[in-house]
Amino acid sequence: MDKIFAIGIFAVAYFFIASEKINKTIVALIGASMMMLFHLIPQEKAFEHIDFNVIFLLISMMILMKILEQTGVFEYLSIKLTKLVKGNPYWIMTILFFLTAITSAFLDNVTTVILIAPVALLLAKELEISPMPFLIVLIFSSNIGGTATLIGDPPNIMIGSAANLTFMDFVYHLSPVIAIICVVFAVIFYFIFRGKMVVTNQNRARILEFDESRMIKNHKLLKVSLVIFSGVILAFMFHGLLHLEVATIAIAGSTLLILFGKIDVDHIFKEVEWTSIFFFIGLFIMVGTLVETGVIKIVSTKMLEVTGGDIKVTSVIILWFSGVFSAIVDNIPFVATMIPLVQDMGANLGAEAVKPVWWALSLGACLGGNGTLIGASANIIIANFAEKAGHKITFMGFLKYSVPLMLLSVLISHIYLILRYF
């Protein structure tokens, strides 16, 4: 009975999030409250499912970005990039796409979009065009790029740890298909958005005449920010060797910047996107309830049962199932549930034999994040950036891009897995 109630509450909440009739943060918090009020999950257990590594990473990176914003560095970068490609919006979009994909492979997706989204918004503002193509491209590229390496996406870290896979294992096995998907998508985005990014000659000429060095408002704060921010990024890249979580590094960096940058604490904390933070909290609790009541495990076990232990069939089913499922719920609890099931297969068939299954799980879980607006943390962050800038990305509006493109990326991965491993 608990399972039915949990599914019912989640389904109703998902409907209201998708329909956008009620603010999605309110819906997520009501859904989470109901899970606890009906004793489907104890409060203590519910709070354990809140990924505080993600929560504090988000808060800390938002603080860092808001302080950097005060220096004028985003205006500087946007004008520099525009002048580099002579104001051509398609090439700006393409550069943002590949820059985000590459950066997401070495940093987490959330950090990457918090870094690049402000630049994209400013570029669109200066060119006097809609930022929507830039922002939608950022969503796709962050999730695609993060799939290529061990540290690019949390599911990959979990899979790597469980299967004893190294950083170079992920690069060797996954980066070829990710490179193919990136090239295909860059071409597709040209045909989708070329008519929606028209820059007048007057605006193009005006921007090319700008002196970007005059955009820097506070040179002293910029120097302090760049030193601390560079240290944070460097520590992110080696957080495994340092035995530190990325949230710990981000908290330390943001606190040091507040101190040495002489920032008003009350003001900077008001700048944090608290609506996004509480939306994540509600979502974590709802999905955690599905885990605790056994809903996700039942679905995952049934899926593996139908394959009969055939590695090829299992890999294909896991790829497609995880792709679709990860578009609906957070991919972290899903991957956490799948890992022991794949490990059990490995114990029976051999660790080497099940490696294609691990790659299928990684590709499906990470690329599936592009399926809906709540499929990945980066999607939600960009949606909130857009809304604050006065350009709302609706749940249903995003689906017309996300569903076909997500399915295409999974199809390319399907072909790649078959050709490479079978």
N, C-alpha and C positions, 0 to 999 in steps of 0.2 A: 504493500500500500504506500509506503514511504517513497518508493521509486516512482509511482504514478503521480503522487503529489509534487515531487521534485520536478519531474518532466513537465507537468502542467504549469507550475509557476514559471519555470524557465521559458516555456513556449509562449505564455501570455506576455511575459516581460520582453521577449524577443520581438513579438508582434508590435508592441508599442514603441520599441526602439526603432524598428524598421519603418513604422508608419509616421514617426516623429510627431504624433499628436500631443505627446507630453515630453518634456525635457528628458533626454536619455539618462542623465545623471540621477534625476529623481526616480525614474523607472528602475534603474539598477539598484539603488538603495532600498526602494520598496521591496523589490524582489528578494534582495539579500535579507531584509528584515523578516519577510514572511517565511523564508527558509528556517530562520532561527525561532520565530514565534510559534510555528507549527511543530517544533522539536524535530525537524528533519535533520538538523545538525546542531550540536551544542555550540554555544558562543565561542568557547575556548578553541574548539576544533575549527570553527569557521574562520577565526582570526589567524590560525596556523596556515590557512590556504591563501592568505593575502601575501603576495610576493613583495616583501618590504625591500628587497634588493631593487626591484623595478620602481617601487614608489619613491624611495629616497634618491635613486638615480635621477628620476624625473624632476623632483623638486630641486635638487642640487644643480642639474644642468640648466633648468629654467632660470635659476638665480644667476649662474655664470653668463648665460646669454643676455639676460636683461642688463647686466652690468656692462658687457661688451657693447651692447646696443647704445649705451650712453656715450661711447667714445666716437661714434660715427664710422666705425670700421666696416659695417655692412653697406653703408652708402658708398664707401670707397671701393669695396670689392665689386659691387653691382655695376658701377660706372666703368671700372677697369675691364670687367668681363664684356660689357656691352661694346666698348671701344675696340676690344680685341677682335670681335667678329663683325665690326662695323654696323652694329645695331640690328643684325639679322636675327629675328626671334626664333627661327627654327634651329639655328646653330647654337643659340643660347640654351634652348631647351635640350638639345642633344648633349651639350657639355654638362649641363646640370644632371642629366640622366646618367652618363658614364661616371661623372665625379661622385655622385651619390652611391652608385653601385660599387665602385672601387672602395670608397670610404667605408661603406657598410660591411665590406668583407673583413675589415680590420678593426672597426669599432662596432658597437651594437647599433641596431637600426634606429633606436630612439635618439641616441646621441647625435647620430648623423643627420637626421631630419631637423632636430632642434638647431643644428649648426647651419644647415643649408636653406631651410624654409624662409628665414628672414631675408636672405639674399634674393631668393626667387620673388618674394613679395615686392621688394624694393625695385627689382628689375622691371617687373610688370607695371609698377606705378610710374616709373620714369618713362617707360615706353608708351604709357597710356593705353595698355591693353589689359584684358582680363588675366588674372594670375592663375585661373583654373587649369589651363593646360600644364603649366609649370608644376603646380601642386599635385595634380593627378599623376604626372610622370614621376615625381619624387616618391609617391607611395609605392608604385610598382618597382622602381629601381632599388629602393631600400630593402624591400623583401627579397628581390631576386639576388642582389649582390650579397646580402647576408647569408645566403645559402651556400656560397662557394667555399667557406672556410670553417674551421673548428670553432672560432670565436665570433663569427659573424651573427649568429642567431642562437638564443638559449637552447632550443632543441638539439642543435648540433653539439653543444657542450655536453649535454646530458647523454647523447648517443655516443660521443667520443669516449666519455668516461666509462660507460657501461660496456662498450665493445673493445676497449683498449685501442682506439684509433687515434693516430697522431695528426698534427696540424697538416703535414704534408700528405697524409692519406686522403684527407678531404680535398686538398688542392688537386691532387692527381686524379681523383675519381669524379669530383663534382665540378671543378672549374671549367672543363671543356664544354659541358652542356650549358652551364650558366653563361659562358661567352657567346654561345650560339643563340640562346634566348635573348640576350642583350641586343645583339645585332638585329635579330628579327623584330624585336619590339621597337627599336629605334626607327626602323623603316615604317612600321605600322603607325607609330605616333606621327610621322610626317604626313601620312595620308589622312589621319583622323583630325589633326589640329591645324594643318597648313592654312585653311580658310578662316580660322578663328584667331589668327595672330597677324593682323595687318598693321604695320607701323607706317605712319605718314612720313614723308621725306622731311617735313618740318621737325618732327620729334626726333628723327634719326640724326639730323644735322645738329639740333640743339644739344643732344647728349654727347655727340662726338666733340663738341666744343667745350665740354665741362673740364675743369681742372680737378681731378679726383682728390688731389692732395688737400684741397680746401675743405673736404668733407670731414676730416678728422677734427673733432671738437675738443678733445681732451687728451693731449699727447702723453701726459704723465700717467693718467689712468690706463691708457692704451698699453704703455710699456709694462706696467705692473700686471695688467690682464693677460697679455701675451705670454709673459714669463710663466705665470701660474697656470694658464690654460694649456700651454705646451707641455708643462710637467704632468698635468692631468691626462692629456692624450697619450703621452709616452708611457705613463703608468698603466693606462688602459691596455695598451698593446702587450705589456708584460705582466699583467695582473696575475696570471697563472704562476709564473716564476716567483712573484712577490708574495704569493699566498694571500692575496687580498681580493675582496669582492669589489666590483666596479663602483658600487654604491658608496663604499667606504672611501675610495679614492675621490669620488665626486663631492662627497660631504666635506672632506678635508680641503679640497681645492676651493669650493665655494666659500667656506668659512674664512680661509686665508685671504681670499680676494675681498671679502667684506671688510676684514680687518685692515689689510695693507692699502686697500683702495679707498679707505675712509668713507664707506658707503652707509647711508642711513638704513638701519636694520628694519625699522617699521615700514618704510617705503618699499624696500626691495621685496619683503615678504608679501606685501599686497599685490605685487606684480606676478606672483606664482599663479599658474592656471589651476586653481583649486577645483574647478568643475571637472577637469580631466582626471585629477588625482582621485576624487571620490567616485567617479564613474568606474575607474579601474578597481577600486576597493569593492564596490558592489558586484562587479562582474566576477572578480576572483572568488567571492563568497558563493555566488550562485553556481559557478562551475565546480567549485570545491564540494558543494553539496551533491552534485551529480557524481563526483568521484566517490564520496563517502557512502552514498546510498548504493553504490555498485553499478549504476547505470552505464557508465563509460566502460567498465570492465566487461560487463555482459556483452555489449555491442562489439568490443574488440575481440573477445574470445570467440563469439559466433562467427565473426569474419574469418578468423584463422581456421576454424573448424571446416569451413566449406572448401578450403584449398587442399585438404588431404595431405599436407606436408610437401606438396610440390613447390620447389623454390621459385620457379618461373611464375607460376600462377600466384603464389603468395606475394611475390615482389610487385606484380602488376596490381593486384587487389589492394595491397597496402598503399601503393602510390596513389591510386585514385580515391580510395576511401579516406586516407589521411588528408588529401588535398581538399575534398569536399567538407569533411568534418572540421578541419582546422579553419575553414572559412566561417563556420558557425560558432564554434567555441574556441577558447584560447588553446593554442597548440601545445603549451607546456604540460598541463595535466594529461592531455591525450597521449603525448609521447611518454610521459612517466608511466602510464598504464600499459602501453605497448611494449616498453623495454623488457620487463620480465618475461613476456610471452615470446618475444624474439630470442631472448637468452635461452629459454627452455628449448626452442627449436635448435639452437646452436649446440646445446648439450647432447641432443639426440643425433643431429646430422653433421656436426663439426663446425667450429667457429669460422673456418674459411668458406664453407659452403653457404653460410647465411649472410655473407657480406653484402651481396646484392640487395637483400632485404633491408639492411641498415641504410643503404644509399636510397632505396625507395622511400623509406620512412622519412629520411631527412628531406628529400626533394618534395614529397607530398606535404609534409607538415609546414615547411618554410614557404613554399610557393602558394600553398592554400591560403596563406595570410592575405593574399591579394583578392580573395573572393568576395569579401564584403567590407564595409567601412569599419566594422569592429573585429575583423579577422586578425589584426596585428596591432600592437601598441603604436607603431609608427603611424598607422592610418588615422587613429583617433587623435594623435597629436597634431597632425597636419590639418585634419578637419577643424580642430579648434583654432589653429592659426588662421585658417581661411575665414571662419565665422567672425573672429575678432576684427579681421580686416574688411568685413562687410561683404564677403563672397562665400555664402554657405554652400558646402558640399552636402547634398542630401543623400540619405541612405539609398533610396530608390534610384536617384540620378546617377550615383556611383556604380550601381549594378550593371547599367548598360555598357560600361567599360569593363568592369571587373570580372563579370562572369565569363564572357567569351575569351578574354585575355588570360585569365587564370586557367581555364580549360585548355587553351592553346599551349601554355607553358607546361602543363602536366602531360599533354599529348607529346610534345617534343621530348620531355623526360622519359615517357613511355618508350618511344622509338629508340632513344639513346640507350636505355637499360637493356632492351632486347638485343640491339646490335652489339653492344659492348660485352655483355655478360652471358648471352645465351646463343 
